[in-house]
Amino acid sequence: MLYREAGDFKTSYKDDSQTFPIRIDRWGYYAILAIAFIAVPLVINDYWASAVLLPFLIYAIAALGLNILTGFCGQVSLGTGGFMAVGAYACYKLMTAFPEVNIVIHVILAGGVTACVGVLFGLPSLRIKGFYLAVATLAAQFFLVWLFNKVGWFYNYSASGQISAPTRTVLSIEVTGPTASPWAKYLICLTFVTVMAWLARNLTRGSVGRKWMAIRDMDIAAEIIGVNPLAAKLSAFAVSSFFVGISGALFFSVYLGAVEVGEVFGIQKSFLVLFMIIIGGLGSIFGSFAGAAFIVLLPVFLKNVLVGGMGWATDLAAHLELLILGGLIMMFLILEPHGLTAYWRTLKEKMRLWPFPH
């Protein structure tokens, strides 16, 4: 009796094709949004914003982008960190060149610039796939990091090579800069996450998403039935890079405020986002959020329990974190390739049948 759709009937195809066709799911979704937008800003502080909420929201957007490319379209990418750097540096150049323009427009335009770069580096996917495509995107990662390190124009010829976000406001409220409030940063990131998740959900459920999944499942058969592989693959790279670029712009401007490309957007960032969608579940919107939450909360949990509670050394806890993360990735790949999403679906099925045996 915990989870039932009995009596929840539909009278039109539009009602039946909702994102949450079951009433209890819709209520839960609205309740989560209400808590996130109304309750959390009232109690948030600097620690929760910087350690948990902001990185979770921004990584969730990056995971959504990579999941569109890898989970829904089947194109492996190891260049997520480089594309996040494109979004960050594009946002920085726009913020410094057009200070009178709203920061929201800068972030969206940074995503558009990243989409163009993603399409350029996605061209090899028309000829190669699998491991070879992963190597090609890995080359894009190293090239982009090298480019932002060596060409002074991207960081306005700063002596340190670092870029810093100037103070910008939305509705006269500071959302970037050292004096911006935690709740303001949180709300701007939450708004972007909500819109991007809605966009990803509708894209993957529509004709574009079905073409992506046809290419993922069997590209030759998809081409035979009329799917254009050129349009499908490049559109997946464009949309994925747009999401990743927005996450990089928010990561730089709202979360960190100042970055150095080699330290922040290196190859480890690409693997981190890839681990999120593996643990959360490939080809799942919920899996992107679940994987991002897991990867963000694991270091916080270990630091509070091992370092704060048991007195372990910080470096020892960091090594243990890597061991646990690696073990979990192997476990999910072997035992449950669909990640946390599969466990969530199983839990909902059990709640449907409870208290009857199954």
N, C-alpha and C positions, 0 to 999 in steps of 0.2 A: 504493500500500500504506500510505499515511499515515493514511487515514481510511476505515475499512471497517465495514459492518454485516453482512457475510457471516457466516453462522453464528449471528447474534444473533437467534434466533427467539423468538416469544412464544407462550404457550399459553393466554392468557386476554385478554379485552378490557381488563381492568384493567391488565395489564402493557403492552399496546399503547398505552394512552392516558396513560402516564406523561408528566410534563413533559419528561424526558430518556429517550425509549424506547431510544436507542442506548447500549450499555454504555460506550463510550469517552467519551461526553458526561457520563454519570453520574460516572465516575471523575474526569474533569476538574473537575466541579462540586464533588465532595467534596474533592479536593485543594486547590482554591481556598479553600474554607471552612476547611480545616485550617490552611492557611498564614495566612489572615486572622485566625483566632481564637487560634492558638497561637504561630506564629512572629513575626508582626508586633508584638504587644505586647511581646515581649522586646527588640526593637531600636528601637522608636519613640522619637523625641525631640521636643522642643518645636517645632523647625522643621518636621519632616515632618508633625506633627499639625496645626499651625496653617496651614501653607501648602498642604498637599496633601490629607491623608487626611480630616480633619474636614469641610472644605468639600465634598469630593467625595461623601462619604456623605450629607451633609444635602441637597445639591443633587440627588442621585440620587432621594431621596424626593420632593422637589418636582417633579422631572421626571416621575417615575412618576405623580404626581397629575395633572399637566397633560396627560400623554399619555393617561390614561384619559378625560379630558373631550374633548380635541381629537383625539387620534389614534384612539381607539376609538369615541367617540360623535359626533365631528364637530362639536362645539360650540366655537367659537373663543372664547378668553378672554384678556384683557389685564389681568386683575386679580390675578395670582398674588402680586405683591408685597404687595398689600393684605390678601389672605387669610393670607399668612405673618405679617403684622403682627397679625392677629386671634389667630393661634395664640400668638405671642410674648406679647402683652398678657394673653391669657387665662391663660397659664401663670404670668405674673408675679402676677396677682391671686390665683390659687389658691395659689401658693407663699407669699405674704405673709399670706393669710387663714387658711390651714390648714397651718402649718409642720410639724405632726406627721405629715402624710400623705406617703407615698413619692413621690419626684419622678417615677417612672415613671407613676404614676396621674395626676399633674398633667399630664404630657405627653399622655397618652391623652385625658383630659378636655378639654384645650385643643383637641385634634383634633376632639372631639365638638362643642364650641362653634363651631369654624370650619365644621363641616359644616352646622350650623343656619344660620349666616350665609350660607354658599354656596347653600343651597336658597332662601333669601330673595332673593338677587340672581340666582338662576337662573330665577326665575319669568318674566322677559321672554323666555326661550328658547322658551316655549310659543307665542309670537306672532311673534317675529322670529328671524332666523338670518343667518349670514354676517357681512358687514361691519357691519350694524346691531347684531348681538349683540356684536361686538367693541367697538363704541362704548359699549354699555351696561355691559359689564364694565370698560371703561376708566373710566367714570364711577364705578363702585364702587371702583376703585383710588384715585381722587382723594378720594372721599368718606370712605373709611376712614382715609386718611392725615390728612385734615383733622380728623376726629373724634378721633383719638388725640392730635393736637397741641393741640386746643382744650379738650377736656374733662379737667379735672384729676384726676377720680376714677380714670381709667385709669392714671395714673402716680403715684397717691397724693399728688397735689399737691406733687410735688417742685419745688424752685425752678428747677432746670435743665431740667425736662421729660424727663429721662432715667430709664430704668428699669434697675435693677441686680439681678442674680440673687443671692440669698443662698446660702450654702453648704448643700448637701444631699448626703446619702449614699445609696448602694445597697449593702446587705450590709455596712454600716459602712465603706464606701470612698467617699471624697469624689469626686463626679462633677461638681459645680458649685462655683463660687467660685474665688478666686485661687490657692488652694493645691492644687487638684485636679491629679492626675497626668495626663500626656498619655495614658498607656495606659488609664487609667480612662475618660477622655472618649471615647477611640477605641472602647473595647469597648461602651459604652452606645449609641453611635451605630451601631456595626456590628450590634448585636443588633436595634435598631429597623429598620435597612435590611433585614436578613435576613427578619424577620417581615413587613414591608410588601411586599417583593418576592414572597414566597410568597403573601400575600393577593392581590396584584394579579394574579399569574399564574393563580391558581385562579378569581378572579372573571371574568377576561377569557376563560377557557376554558369557563366554565359558561353556563347559560341567560341569566344577567344580561348577560354579555359579548356573547352572540350578539344580544340585543336592542339593545344599544348599537351594535353594528356594522350591524345592520339599519337603525337610525335614521340612522347616518352615511352609508350607501350610498344609500338612497332612503327618506326618511321617509314619503312617501305610500304607497308599496308596503308598507312595514313595518306601517303602521296597517291596511291592507286585510287583511293576513294575521293580524292579531290582536295586534300589539305595541301596548301602550298608550304613546303618546308622552309623556304626562304623567309616568307612573311612570319610564319609561326615562331621560328627560332630567334629571328632578330627582334620580333615584338617581345618575346620573353626576356631577352637580354636588355631591351630598352626599359621595360617596366621594372624588372629586377634592379637595374642600375639606378632608376629613379628613386625607388624605395631606399636603396643603400646610400645614395647621395644625400637624401634628406636626413637619414640617420647620422651620416658623417657631419653634416652641417650643424645639426643639433648637438652632437657630441662635442664639437669644437666651440660653438658660440654660446650655448646655454649651459652645458654640463661642465666642461673643463675651463673654458675661457682663454686658454693659451695652450698650444700644442707644438710639438716638434715631430715632423712626419715619421722619422725613423723609429722613435720611441713609442709613439702612440698608434700608428697605422702600419706597423710591420707585419711580417708574415704570421706572427702569433695571433693577430686580430682576425685574419682570414680563417685560421683553424678554429678559433674560439667560436665564431659564428657558425661554422660548419658543424662543430660539436653540438651546438644548440639544436639544430634541426635534426640531427641524428638521434639525440636523446629525446627530443620532443616528439618527433615523428615526421617523416617525409610526406609531402603532399597533404598537409593539414594546417589550417589556420590556427586552430587551438594548439597544435604541436609547437608552433613558433613561439607562442606565449609561454607554454609550459617549459620548453627548453631554455628560453631566456631567463625565466624565473629560477630554474634549477641552477644554471651556471652562475647567476648573480648571487643567489642565496647561499650556495655551498661555501665560498670563501668566508662570508660573514659568519656563518654557523661555526665553521672550524676555528676561526679567529676567536670568537667569543667562548667556545667550549674548551678548546685546547690551550690557547694562549691566555685568555682571561680567567677561565675556570680552573684549569689543571696546571698552569704555569709553564707550559712548553715554550721553547724558543720559537720566534716568529718564522725563521727560515725553515725549521723542522716542520712546522705546520704547513708552510707553503709547499714543501716537497711532498708531504702526505696528501695535500690537495691534488697535486698532479697525478699521484698514484691512484687515488680514488677516481678521479675523472677518467683516466685511461682505462681502468678496470671496468667502469660503468659503460664506457663506449663499446668495449669488447663484449660485455654482457648483452647490451642491447642489440648489437649487430648479430650475435649468435642466437640468443634466446627470443628476442622480440624486436625484429627489424622495424616495426611500426612505432616503437618508442612509447612514451608516456601516453600518447593518444590511444593506443590499443588498450592500455589498462583503464583509461577513463571510459572507453566504450564498454568494456567488460563490466565495470562497476555499474554503469547505467542499466545494463541488461540484468544484472543481479538484483538491482533495486526494483526493476519491473516485476520480477518473479517472486520477490520476497513477500510473505514468509514461506512460500511453497518450495518444495525441494526442486533442485535442478542439477 
